[in-house]
Amino acid sequence: MTPGKLRTLPALLKEVSKVRRSGKSIVFTNGCFDILHVGHVRYLSQAKKLGDLLVIALNTDSSVRKLKGPARPVTHQKDRAEVLSSLACVDYILFFNESTPEKLIHAVRPDVLTKGGDWKVEQIVGGPFVKSYGGKVKSLPFYKGFSTTGLIEKIRKI
């Protein structure tokens, strides 16, 4: 593990437990965050405002390839984690290799589960589980015109 905000699940669960004991809330989101752009930054800043601790489940490189195709990710997982770690709004990051972060959501039991506005609340993986214990599920605004795919297409045209 690299130093900083990147954690294994057992280490993260220890941190989450401390935060909960102090009466603070946990916000959880996930994504590829390949080629971090202003839409990502705005989204993560808004997500952080929903609680005290922001946890990001970050797709591994192999997970991104399964979702986005063989040419992705553009940026290696450790580099994506390092860039995300530099954001003040991000508290912890952990990798996941599965197609969804469902297992992590069950382990972390966040107070708030969030995704970008391109996801409807009823589509958010783990949403029914989070709601089952009184947690909130939020779809935050999507910033049109900001996407990694769009950036890649723009670069290819240069």
C-alpha positions in Angstrom: 0.0 0.0 0.0 1.2 3.5 -0.8 1.2 6.0 2.0 -1.4 8.7 2.3 -5.1 8.1 2.0 -5.1 4.7 0.3 -6.3 1.9 2.7 -6.9 -1.8 2.7 -10.4 -2.7 3.8 -9.4 -3.9 7.3 -7.5 -0.6 7.9 -10.4 1.5 6.5 -12.9 -0.3 8.8 -10.7 0.6 11.8 -10.8 4.3 10.7 -14.5 4.2 10.0 -15.2 2.7 13.5 -13.2 5.6 15.2 -15.1 8.2 13.2 -18.5 6.6 14.0 -17.7 6.5 17.7 -17.0 10.2 17.6 -20.5 10.8 16.2 -19.4 11.7 12.7 -20.9 10.4 9.4 -19.4 8.4 6.5 -20.1 9.3 2.8 -19.2 6.6 0.3 -18.8 6.8 -3.5 -17.1 4.8 -6.2 -15.8 5.2 -9.7 -12.9 4.9 -12.1 -11.8 8.5 -12.0 -9.6 8.0 -15.1 -8.2 11.4 -16.1 -9.5 13.4 -13.2 -11.4 16.5 -14.5 -13.4 19.4 -13.1 -16.6 17.4 -13.2 -15.0 14.8 -10.8 -13.7 17.5 -8.5 -17.0 19.3 -8.3 -18.8 16.0 -7.6 -16.4 14.9 -4.9 -16.5 18.3 -3.2 -20.3 18.1 -3.1 -20.2 14.5 -1.8 -17.9 15.5 1.0 -20.5 18.2 2.1 -23.0 15.4 2.8 -21.0 14.1 5.8 -17.8 14.2 7.7 -15.6 11.5 6.0 -15.5 10.8 2.3 -14.5 7.3 1.2 -13.9 6.5 -2.4 -13.9 2.9 -3.7 -11.7 3.1 -6.8 -11.9 0.6 -9.6 -8.7 -1.3 -10.2 -7.1 -1.2 -13.7 -8.6 -4.7 -14.5 -12.0 -3.6 -13.3 -11.9 -0.5 -15.5 -10.9 -2.6 -18.5 -13.9 -4.8 -18.0 -16.2 -1.7 -17.8 -14.7 0.6 -20.3 -12.8 -1.6 -22.8 -9.2 -2.7 -23.4 -7.8 0.8 -24.0 -8.7 2.0 -20.6 -7.8 3.1 -18.1 -5.5 5.8 -19.4 -4.0 6.3 -16.0 -2.7 3.5 -13.8 -4.7 2.8 -10.6 -1.9 3.9 -8.2 -1.6 7.2 -10.2 -5.4 7.7 -10.1 -5.3 7.1 -6.3 -2.4 9.6 -5.8 -4.2 12.3 -7.8 -7.5 11.7 -5.8 -5.5 11.7 -2.6 -4.3 15.3 -3.3 -7.9 16.5 -3.1 -8.7 18.0 0.4 -12.3 16.6 0.2 -11.1 13.0 -0.1 -10.4 11.2 3.2 -9.8 7.6 2.2 -9.5 5.5 -0.9 -9.6 1.8 -1.4 -9.3 -0.3 -4.5 -11.9 -2.8 -5.7 -11.6 -5.3 -8.4 -15.2 -6.5 -8.7 -17.7 -5.1 -11.2 -19.5 -3.3 -8.4 -18.5 -2.1 -4.9 -21.5 -3.9 -3.3 -19.3 -6.0 -0.9 -17.5 -2.8 0.2 -20.7 -1.0 0.8 -21.9 -3.8 3.0 -18.6 -3.8 5.0 -18.4 0.0 5.4 -22.1 0.7 6.0 -22.0 4.3 5.0 -24.4 6.9 6.3 -24.7 8.4 2.8 -24.1 6.6 -0.5 -23.7 8.8 -3.5 -23.1 8.8 -7.3 -23.1 11.4 -10.0 -26.2 12.6 -11.6 -25.8 10.2 -14.5 -27.1 7.6 -12.1 -30.7 7.6 -10.9 -31.1 6.9 -7.1 -32.8 3.6 -7.9 -29.9 2.5 -10.0 -27.2 3.1 -7.4 -25.6 -0.2 -6.4 -26.0 -0.8 -2.7 -28.8 1.7 -2.4 -31.4 -0.7 -1.0 -29.0 -2.0 1.6 -28.0 1.5 2.8 -31.7 2.5 3.0 -32.5 -0.6 5.0 -30.6 0.7 8.0 -31.7 4.3 7.6 -28.9 5.6 5.4 -29.4 8.0 2.6 -28.8 7.5 -1.1 -28.1 10.6 -3.3 -27.6 11.2 -6.9 -25.6 14.5 -7.2 -25.7 16.9 -10.2 -24.0 15.8 -13.4 -21.8 18.4 -14.9 -22.6 18.2 -18.6 -19.6 18.5 -20.9 -17.1 17.0 -18.5 -16.2 13.4 -19.1 -13.1 11.3 -19.4 -14.5 9.7 -22.6 -15.1 13.3 -24.0 -11.5 14.3 -23.1 -10.1 11.3 -24.8 -12.1 12.0 -28.0 -11.0 15.6 -27.9 -7.3 14.6 -27.6 -7.6 12.2 -30.4 -8.8 15.0 -32.7 -5.7 17.1 -32.0 
